[in-house]
Amino acid sequence: MDIVYIRDLRIDTVIGIYGWERHTTQTIIFDIEMSADIARAAATERIEDTLNYKSVAKRLMQFVGDSEFQLVETLAERCAAIIREEFGVRWVRLNLNKKGAVRGASDVGVIIERGELG
């Protein structure tokens, strides 16, 4: 199994449980690792034969940008489901960072893994 990854994907969205959070956008930062088999793409040099990280990023940017979830947990679950279902990814590790959510901490968030390796 190979891993295709996206690091430091920043998307502005409305997220949070507090009243002030419902009226402003905040930047959510994603680090994503996705299982893939890149051997065929390496042999053919065709983007159609690999997991297109640009397509994944664009889809998440659209989805997250249009969303208004209260919890980062919900957002993380929905993003993992999109990656697995729409892009045929068997396993994903998604790190969602809500920078600045806790005073004194550089960042906070959740890390989830869904699916099976291998």
Backbone bond lengths (Angstrom), bond angles and torsions (degrees), N, CA, C in turn:
res aa  C-N    CA-C-N  psi(-1)  N-CA   C-N-CA  omega(-1)  CA-C   N-CA-C  phi
1 M - - - 1.440 - - 1.526 109.50 -
2 D 1.309 114.42 138.30 1.455 121.41 176.34 1.520 108.33 -109.37
3 I 1.311 115.61 166.15 1.464 120.82 179.64 1.530 109.02 -123.91
4 V 1.308 115.12 128.69 1.460 122.07 169.77 1.524 105.04 -105.01
5 Y 1.335 117.11 132.84 1.458 117.82 -175.45 1.524 112.43 -132.26
6 I 1.322 113.12 159.22 1.467 123.35 173.66 1.520 105.72 -129.99
7 R 1.316 118.00 128.34 1.462 122.16 179.60 1.533 110.29 -118.35
8 D 1.317 114.45 141.34 1.462 121.59 171.15 1.534 113.06 59.77
9 L 1.340 115.86 40.58 1.466 121.00 175.35 1.524 107.66 -79.31
10 R 1.314 116.20 114.36 1.469 121.70 -175.53 1.518 110.00 -104.25
11 I 1.347 114.49 125.98 1.458 120.13 -177.95 1.525 108.46 -134.12
12 D 1.318 116.50 130.39 1.457 121.65 176.93 1.522 109.44 -86.71
13 T 1.340 115.34 134.48 1.459 121.06 -179.18 1.521 110.27 -156.55
14 V 1.306 115.45 166.00 1.460 121.52 170.92 1.520 106.80 -89.62
15 I 1.338 116.62 121.11 1.461 120.88 179.47 1.520 109.10 -153.46
16 G 1.315 116.06 141.06 1.452 119.81 176.55 1.510 112.56 137.06
17 I 1.322 114.53 164.71 1.462 121.14 -176.92 1.522 112.62 -101.67
18 Y 1.325 117.44 -16.06 1.455 120.28 -176.73 1.525 110.97 -87.33
19 G 1.333 115.30 150.17 1.454 121.03 -177.23 1.516 113.90 -52.17
20 W 1.336 116.75 -45.02 1.465 119.37 -178.47 1.523 111.47 -64.31
21 E 1.351 117.13 -29.29 1.466 120.47 -179.69 1.530 112.27 -71.50
22 R 1.303 117.01 -21.79 1.460 121.31 -178.32 1.528 111.86 -79.62
23 H 1.341 116.62 -7.81 1.461 120.61 -175.68 1.524 113.36 -118.06
24 T 1.308 116.56 10.90 1.465 119.33 -178.85 1.529 109.15 -147.51
25 T 1.309 116.36 160.86 1.462 118.96 175.58 1.524 109.59 -95.95
26 Q 1.316 114.61 150.65 1.456 122.32 174.98 1.522 107.36 -127.84
27 T 1.314 116.58 154.35 1.458 120.88 178.75 1.517 109.70 -91.14
28 I 1.326 115.10 123.79 1.455 122.71 174.71 1.528 106.54 -103.45
29 I 1.324 116.84 137.22 1.467 121.35 -177.99 1.528 108.62 -114.78
30 F 1.321 115.98 128.18 1.458 122.44 -178.98 1.524 111.35 -111.58
31 D 1.322 115.73 138.17 1.457 123.76 162.26 1.513 105.03 -120.29
32 I 1.332 116.83 126.88 1.462 121.01 -172.88 1.521 109.28 -131.54
33 E 1.323 115.78 132.98 1.463 122.59 171.51 1.512 107.53 -119.53
34 M 1.352 116.84 132.49 1.454 121.93 -176.05 1.523 109.93 -131.80
35 S 1.323 116.30 133.04 1.455 119.16 177.28 1.522 109.62 -69.09
36 A 1.310 115.11 144.20 1.465 120.91 179.80 1.519 108.08 -159.93
37 D 1.306 115.65 159.95 1.455 121.31 171.00 1.521 105.83 -112.81
38 I 1.323 116.28 106.68 1.469 119.18 -174.80 1.529 113.29 -94.39
39 A 1.323 118.01 1.57 1.465 121.07 -176.16 1.525 112.41 -59.23
40 R 1.318 116.91 -45.53 1.468 119.31 -178.56 1.524 110.54 -63.25
41 A 1.329 117.34 -44.93 1.464 120.47 179.31 1.528 111.08 -62.58
42 A 1.319 115.98 -37.97 1.465 119.42 178.61 1.526 110.72 -63.11
43 A 1.326 116.86 -33.97 1.461 121.26 -179.68 1.530 112.44 -79.08
44 T 1.331 116.92 -37.65 1.466 119.93 -173.78 1.522 113.93 -95.82
45 E 1.357 116.43 -21.52 1.462 121.14 -175.64 1.529 111.69 62.70
46 R 1.334 116.62 29.30 1.468 121.36 -179.81 1.520 109.55 -111.92
47 I 1.337 116.48 128.97 1.463 121.76 -180.00 1.527 110.76 -61.94
48 E 1.315 117.03 -29.17 1.466 121.04 179.63 1.523 112.57 -64.69
49 D 1.318 117.06 -17.61 1.461 121.57 -177.33 1.524 113.55 -96.40
50 T 1.311 117.16 11.05 1.460 119.77 179.94 1.527 110.04 -137.87
51 L 1.302 115.85 173.89 1.453 122.00 173.36 1.523 107.24 -80.30
52 N 1.306 116.94 114.84 1.464 122.27 -174.65 1.533 109.08 -83.04
53 Y 1.320 116.42 101.03 1.470 120.35 -176.77 1.526 112.19 -63.74
54 K 1.325 117.64 -29.33 1.459 119.60 177.17 1.527 110.67 -65.75
55 S 1.320 117.30 -40.67 1.466 121.14 177.85 1.523 111.05 -65.02
56 V 1.327 116.76 -39.99 1.465 120.87 177.36 1.528 109.63 -62.38
57 A 1.315 116.59 -48.17 1.466 121.04 -178.80 1.524 111.35 -61.19
58 K 1.325 117.50 -45.11 1.462 120.59 179.88 1.523 111.60 -62.36
59 R 1.329 116.70 -40.21 1.470 120.30 179.87 1.524 110.28 -65.22
60 L 1.325 116.95 -43.62 1.459 119.89 179.13 1.524 111.22 -67.31
61 M 1.310 117.92 -38.29 1.464 120.90 178.15 1.523 110.27 -60.35
62 Q 1.315 117.22 -41.91 1.464 121.36 178.35 1.525 110.49 -66.30
63 F 1.339 116.41 -49.79 1.460 120.64 -176.40 1.532 111.99 -63.90
64 V 1.315 116.48 -50.89 1.467 121.00 -176.91 1.522 110.24 -66.89
65 G 1.312 117.49 -41.46 1.454 121.11 179.76 1.519 113.33 -60.91
66 D 1.332 116.18 -32.10 1.468 121.11 -179.64 1.529 112.91 -90.15
67 S 1.325 117.91 -8.94 1.466 120.95 -174.30 1.523 111.45 -84.42
68 E 1.328 114.80 164.41 1.468 121.33 176.24 1.528 109.46 -145.24
69 F 1.320 117.35 53.28 1.460 121.56 -178.95 1.521 110.97 -73.32
70 Q 1.316 115.57 156.70 1.454 120.61 176.04 1.527 110.85 -87.96
71 L 1.322 117.54 -39.00 1.464 121.10 -174.29 1.528 111.78 -110.81
72 V 1.330 116.21 140.82 1.466 120.24 175.01 1.523 110.13 -65.29
73 E 1.317 116.84 -28.13 1.470 120.38 178.60 1.533 110.95 -60.97
74 T 1.326 115.78 -43.67 1.462 120.19 179.00 1.520 110.76 -65.03
75 L 1.327 116.49 -44.89 1.460 120.79 179.26 1.520 110.89 -60.64
76 A 1.321 117.62 -43.66 1.463 121.28 179.94 1.528 110.95 -61.35
77 E 1.329 116.87 -45.55 1.474 121.02 179.63 1.518 111.24 -60.30
78 R 1.315 116.58 -45.11 1.467 120.25 -177.63 1.524 111.04 -66.42
79 C 1.319 117.19 -39.53 1.468 120.52 178.78 1.523 110.95 -66.34
80 A 1.326 117.07 -42.28 1.465 120.49 177.59 1.524 110.36 -61.43
81 A 1.326 117.48 -40.56 1.464 121.26 179.00 1.525 111.00 -64.20
82 I 1.319 117.76 -41.80 1.468 120.79 177.76 1.520 110.23 -60.06
83 I 1.315 116.89 -47.10 1.466 120.76 -178.57 1.526 110.79 -60.86
84 R 1.327 116.79 -45.41 1.468 120.47 -177.82 1.524 111.60 -70.22
85 E 1.309 117.62 -45.74 1.460 120.91 -173.36 1.527 112.80 -78.86
86 E 1.308 117.88 -44.78 1.462 120.57 -174.59 1.525 113.71 -83.62
87 F 1.324 116.97 -23.68 1.462 119.79 -176.83 1.529 112.98 -115.76
88 G 1.328 116.94 5.03 1.460 121.04 175.33 1.518 114.18 65.41
89 V 1.318 116.89 31.59 1.465 121.69 -178.81 1.533 108.74 -87.09
90 R 1.332 116.56 126.48 1.470 120.12 -178.37 1.517 113.44 -76.79
91 W 1.345 116.87 -32.47 1.465 121.79 -177.32 1.519 108.84 -140.50
92 V 1.336 115.69 138.60 1.456 120.59 177.12 1.523 109.24 -141.24
93 R 1.314 116.24 139.93 1.474 123.04 168.70 1.521 105.71 -116.20
94 L 1.323 115.05 123.13 1.449 120.74 -175.55 1.523 108.79 -123.85
95 N 1.329 115.62 123.16 1.460 122.96 176.99 1.522 106.27 -108.04
96 L 1.326 115.84 116.34 1.464 121.46 -179.16 1.524 107.78 -111.76
97 N 1.317 116.81 122.23 1.456 123.82 -173.96 1.529 109.70 -115.60
98 K 1.323 115.54 122.24 1.470 121.20 175.18 1.524 107.10 -105.51
99 K 1.311 114.93 78.17 1.469 122.91 -174.59 1.522 111.04 -56.55
100 G 1.312 116.03 135.02 1.446 120.62 176.09 1.518 114.93 82.00
101 A 1.320 118.43 7.08 1.468 120.87 -177.48 1.527 112.53 -73.50
102 V 1.336 116.42 -24.44 1.464 120.34 179.83 1.522 108.23 -126.29
103 R 1.325 115.48 121.41 1.459 120.30 179.38 1.532 109.50 -59.04
104 G 1.307 116.30 132.77 1.450 121.87 178.92 1.522 113.92 92.90
105 A 1.332 117.41 -12.16 1.470 120.88 178.21 1.527 108.70 -107.38
106 S 1.317 116.77 139.72 1.465 118.87 179.65 1.521 111.25 -70.16
107 D 1.330 117.04 -33.38 1.448 119.92 175.62 1.528 110.21 -163.65
108 V 1.314 115.50 157.89 1.460 123.00 177.26 1.518 107.83 -142.08
109 G 1.319 116.25 161.28 1.460 118.74 178.73 1.509 111.48 165.74
110 V 1.329 114.15 -154.64 1.458 121.00 -179.69 1.526 109.48 -134.48
111 I 1.317 114.64 153.04 1.464 122.10 172.01 1.521 106.07 -125.46
112 I 1.333 116.71 123.91 1.458 120.45 177.80 1.517 110.06 -125.24
113 E 1.306 116.54 151.27 1.450 124.16 171.63 1.513 107.47 -124.57
114 R 1.315 116.77 133.24 1.450 121.58 178.02 1.515 109.36 -133.75
115 G 1.320 115.52 140.31 1.446 121.01 178.94 1.509 112.13 97.20
116 E 1.318 114.98 -170.29 1.462 121.77 -176.13 1.518 110.42 -120.39
117 L 1.309 116.65 137.37 1.460 122.05 174.32 1.522 109.52 -74.87
118 G 1.325 114.91 149.99 1.453 118.29 171.62 1.430 116.93 99.17
